[in-house]
């Protein structure tokens, strides 16, 4: 006699794992695409804090006061003065060509006008096409110019004024507004994963309407629609929970972003998120094709 075919939740899950191993599209969807996306995003955010954005300075005054502004810009976090153009045309060419993200124009007679109580203007240009780096450069330059203005001598001319050297010390502190791995990466990685989870749930259920057998699926589940659906999605839940662990490893291990929260609640939330999106994908597939027959 032929041995009876195993039935029930475990049998459905085992059937799904075997099919997944043979179906290259399913394997690519649940393993290949998430790992590829994680690798690309981790490489994109390799420098979590933006530093050393190239800045071109045009110093038409070449005085001690203008030197103070140049030193303040060099000391600003996020930017680095690596070009000194002779005129504004050269600085604009550097910005348009991508050699510099921003340019600072220091006008002629800056020191004389400051000592005379006038209000000369220092002009900052930055490339808005690179939205985030441009804004970071603009903020750093404005802060540097403001700090240099605050350090200038007050009142009448001061012949004995000498700008002292500025010592640059940069410290990367926990700052959600500037640490983009902390601010964006830990939001983007789960977002990418939940899209793949929903697609995988729909693809798994949809395969029964196409290349596989609906009757065999239900027979393996013992005729229960609920058992058939839960057993089918169970392997995907396990795989995507492992992918969620990879996400946490990238965020808190690779980038050393501190974890603040209850691990039990986070694990429960991750499980519910995966279950929800697997269910959504399966539901959409069932709605656009055929409903499962009622349990026997």
C-alpha positions as CSV (number, residue, x, y, z in Angstrom):
1,X,0.0,0.0,0.0
2,X,1.1,3.5,-0.7
3,X,1.7,5.5,2.4
4,X,-0.8,8.2,3.1
5,X,0.2,11.7,2.0
6,X,1.0,14.0,5.0
7,X,-1.7,16.6,5.6
8,X,-2.0,19.7,7.7
9,X,-0.2,23.0,8.5
10,X,3.3,21.5,8.5
11,X,2.7,19.6,5.2
12,X,1.5,22.8,3.5
13,X,4.5,24.7,4.7
14,X,6.9,22.0,3.6
15,X,5.2,21.9,0.2
16,X,5.7,25.7,-0.1
17,X,9.4,25.5,0.8
18,X,10.0,22.8,-1.8
19,X,8.2,24.9,-4.4
20,X,10.1,28.0,-3.4
21,X,13.4,26.2,-3.7
22,X,12.6,25.1,-7.3
23,X,11.0,28.4,-8.4
24,X,13.8,30.8,-9.2
25,X,11.5,33.8,-9.3
26,X,10.2,33.1,-5.8
27,X,13.7,32.6,-4.5
28,X,14.9,35.8,-6.1
29,X,11.9,37.7,-4.7
30,X,12.2,36.6,-1.1
31,X,16.0,36.4,-0.8
32,X,17.8,38.0,-3.7
33,X,15.9,41.3,-4.0
34,X,15.9,42.2,-0.2
35,X,19.6,41.4,0.1
36,X,20.4,43.4,-3.0
37,X,18.3,46.4,-1.8
38,X,19.9,46.3,1.7
39,X,23.4,46.2,0.1
40,X,22.7,49.2,-2.2
41,X,21.1,51.3,0.6
42,X,23.9,50.4,3.0
43,X,26.5,51.5,0.4
44,X,24.5,54.7,-0.3
45,X,24.5,55.7,3.3
46,X,28.2,54.7,3.8
47,X,28.9,58.2,5.0
48,X,26.1,58.8,7.5
49,X,27.2,62.4,8.3
50,X,27.9,64.7,5.4
51,X,31.5,66.1,5.6
52,X,34.0,67.9,3.5
53,X,31.7,69.4,0.9
54,X,33.9,71.4,-1.5
55,X,33.6,75.2,-1.3
56,X,35.2,77.8,-3.5
57,X,36.1,81.2,-1.8
58,X,36.7,84.4,-3.8
59,X,38.5,86.8,-1.5
60,X,38.6,90.2,-3.3
61,X,39.6,92.0,-0.1
62,X,42.7,90.0,1.0
63,X,42.8,91.6,4.4
64,X,43.1,90.4,8.0
65,X,39.3,90.6,8.4
66,X,38.6,88.6,5.2
67,X,41.1,86.0,6.5
68,X,39.0,85.7,9.6
69,X,36.0,84.8,7.5
70,X,37.9,82.3,5.4
71,X,39.3,80.6,8.5
72,X,35.8,80.5,10.0
73,X,34.5,78.8,6.8
74,X,37.3,76.3,6.9
75,X,36.4,75.5,10.5
76,X,32.7,75.0,9.7
77,X,31.5,71.4,10.0
78,X,30.4,69.8,6.7
79,X,32.4,72.0,4.3
80,X,36.0,72.3,3.3
81,X,37.7,75.2,1.4
82,X,39.6,73.5,-1.3
83,X,39.5,76.2,-4.0
84,X,40.4,79.9,-4.1
85,X,39.2,81.5,-7.3
86,X,40.4,85.0,-8.4
87,X,37.0,86.2,-9.5
88,X,33.3,85.3,-9.3
89,X,33.2,83.9,-12.8
90,X,35.7,81.2,-11.8
91,X,33.8,80.3,-8.7
92,X,30.5,80.0,-10.7
93,X,32.2,77.7,-13.2
94,X,33.4,75.5,-10.3
95,X,29.9,75.2,-8.9
96,X,28.3,74.5,-12.3
97,X,30.9,71.9,-13.2
98,X,30.5,70.1,-9.9
99,X,34.0,70.8,-8.6
100,X,32.4,72.8,-5.7
101,X,29.0,72.6,-4.0
102,X,29.1,76.3,-3.0
103,X,31.0,79.5,-3.4
104,X,31.6,82.4,-1.0
105,X,32.2,85.9,-2.4
106,X,34.1,88.4,-0.1
107,X,33.9,91.9,-1.7
108,X,36.7,94.4,-2.0
109,X,37.2,96.9,0.8
110,X,35.4,94.6,3.3
111,X,37.7,95.5,6.2
112,X,37.5,99.2,5.4
113,X,33.7,99.2,5.2
114,X,33.4,97.3,8.5
115,X,35.7,99.6,10.3
116,X,33.8,102.6,8.9
117,X,30.5,101.2,10.3
118,X,29.1,100.3,6.9
119,X,27.4,97.0,6.1
120,X,29.2,95.2,3.3
121,X,27.7,92.0,2.0
122,X,29.3,88.6,1.9
123,X,27.5,86.5,-0.7
124,X,27.0,82.7,-0.5
125,X,26.1,80.7,-3.6
126,X,25.2,77.0,-3.5
127,X,24.0,74.3,-5.9
128,X,20.3,73.6,-5.2
129,X,20.3,70.7,-7.7
130,X,21.9,68.6,-5.0
131,X,19.1,69.3,-2.5
132,X,20.5,67.8,0.7
133,X,24.2,68.5,0.3
134,X,23.3,72.0,-1.0
135,X,21.3,72.8,2.1
136,X,23.9,71.4,4.4
137,X,26.6,73.6,2.7
138,X,24.4,76.6,2.9
139,X,23.6,76.2,6.6
140,X,27.3,75.6,7.4
141,X,28.4,78.6,5.5
142,X,25.8,80.9,7.0
143,X,26.7,79.8,10.5
144,X,30.4,80.3,9.8
145,X,29.9,83.8,8.5
146,X,27.6,84.7,11.4
147,X,30.2,83.3,13.9
148,X,33.0,85.4,12.2
149,X,30.9,88.5,12.3
150,X,30.3,88.0,16.1
151,X,34.1,87.7,16.6
152,X,34.9,91.0,14.9
153,X,36.1,94.0,17.0
154,X,33.3,96.5,18.0
155,X,33.3,100.2,17.6
156,X,36.0,102.3,16.0
157,X,38.9,101.0,14.0
158,X,41.3,98.8,15.9
159,X,44.8,99.0,14.4
160,X,46.1,96.4,16.9
161,X,43.5,93.8,15.8
162,X,45.0,90.5,14.6
163,X,42.9,87.5,13.7
164,X,44.2,84.5,15.6
165,X,44.5,81.0,14.0
166,X,41.5,78.8,14.3
167,X,42.0,75.2,15.4
168,X,39.5,72.8,13.6
169,X,38.1,70.1,15.8
170,X,35.2,68.1,14.4
171,X,33.1,65.8,16.5
172,X,30.2,63.7,15.1
173,X,27.5,63.8,17.7
174,X,24.1,62.1,17.8
175,X,22.1,64.4,15.5
176,X,19.0,63.0,13.8
177,X,18.9,66.0,11.4
178,X,22.4,65.4,10.0
179,X,23.1,61.7,10.6
180,X,21.3,60.3,7.5
181,X,21.8,56.7,8.4
182,X,19.8,57.4,11.6
183,X,17.4,59.7,10.1
184,X,16.6,57.9,6.8
185,X,18.1,54.5,6.5
186,X,16.2,52.9,9.4
187,X,13.0,54.2,7.8
188,X,13.9,53.2,4.2
189,X,15.0,49.6,4.9
190,X,11.7,48.4,6.5
191,X,9.8,50.3,3.8
192,X,11.6,48.4,1.0
193,X,11.1,45.1,2.9
194,X,7.3,45.6,3.4
195,X,6.8,46.2,-0.3
196,X,8.7,43.0,-1.1
197,X,6.6,41.1,1.6
198,X,3.3,42.1,0.0
199,X,4.5,41.2,-3.5
200,X,5.8,37.8,-2.2
201,X,2.5,37.1,-0.5
202,X,0.5,37.8,-3.7
203,X,3.0,35.8,-5.9
204,X,2.8,32.8,-3.6
205,X,-1.0,32.6,-3.7
206,X,-1.2,33.5,-7.3
207,X,1.0,30.6,-8.3
208,X,-1.8,28.2,-7.3
209,X,-4.0,29.8,-9.9
210,X,-1.4,29.4,-12.6
211,X,1.5,26.9,-12.6
212,X,0.4,24.9,-9.6
213,X,-2.7,23.0,-8.5
214,X,-5.4,24.6,-6.3
215,X,-6.9,21.2,-5.5
216,X,-3.6,19.7,-4.4
217,X,-3.0,22.7,-2.2
218,X,-6.3,22.3,-0.4
219,X,-5.9,18.5,-0.3
220,X,-2.5,18.9,1.5
221,X,-4.3,21.2,4.0
222,X,-6.9,18.6,4.7
223,X,-9.6,20.7,2.9
224,X,-9.3,23.7,5.3
225,X,-8.9,27.0,3.5
226,X,-7.5,28.6,6.6
227,X,-4.9,25.9,7.1
228,X,-3.9,26.2,3.4
229,X,-3.4,29.9,3.6
230,X,-1.6,30.0,6.9
231,X,0.7,27.1,6.0
232,X,1.5,28.7,2.7
233,X,2.5,32.0,4.3
234,X,4.3,30.5,7.2
235,X,7.7,30.0,5.4
236,X,7.6,33.5,4.2
237,X,7.0,34.8,7.7
238,X,10.1,33.0,8.9
239,X,12.3,34.2,6.0
240,X,11.2,37.8,6.3
241,X,11.7,37.8,10.1
242,X,15.3,36.8,9.3
243,X,15.5,39.6,6.8
244,X,14.2,42.0,9.5
245,X,17.1,40.7,11.7
246,X,19.5,41.6,8.9
247,X,17.9,45.1,8.8
248,X,18.6,45.5,12.5
249,X,22.1,44.2,12.1
250,X,22.8,46.9,9.4
251,X,21.3,49.7,11.4
252,X,22.5,48.9,14.9
253,X,25.5,46.8,14.1
254,X,27.1,48.2,11.0
255,X,26.2,51.8,11.6
256,X,26.3,51.6,15.4
257,X,23.1,53.6,15.8
258,X,22.0,53.2,19.4
259,X,18.8,51.2,20.0
260,X,16.3,52.8,22.3
261,X,13.2,50.7,22.9
262,X,11.8,47.5,24.2
263,X,13.2,44.5,22.2
264,X,10.1,42.4,22.9
265,X,7.8,45.1,21.6
266,X,10.0,45.7,18.5
267,X,10.0,42.0,17.7
268,X,6.3,41.8,18.1
269,X,5.8,44.8,15.9
270,X,8.1,43.4,13.2
271,X,6.2,40.1,13.2
272,X,2.8,41.8,13.0
273,X,4.1,44.1,10.1
274,X,5.2,41.0,8.1
275,X,2.0,39.1,8.8
276,X,-0.1,42.2,7.8
277,X,1.6,42.7,4.5
278,X,1.7,39.0,3.6
279,X,-2.0,39.0,4.3
280,X,-2.6,42.1,2.2
281,X,-0.7,40.6,-0.8
282,X,-2.6,37.3,-0.5
283,X,-5.9,39.2,-0.2
284,X,-5.4,41.2,-3.3
285,X,-4.5,38.1,-5.2
286,X,-7.5,36.3,-4.0
287,X,-9.8,39.2,-4.9
288,X,-8.6,39.6,-8.4
289,X,-8.7,35.9,-9.2
290,X,-10.9,33.3,-7.3
291,X,-11.9,32.9,-3.7
292,X,-10.9,29.7,-1.9
293,X,-13.7,27.2,-1.5
294,X,-15.2,26.9,2.0
295,X,-13.6,24.4,4.4
296,X,-15.0,20.9,4.3
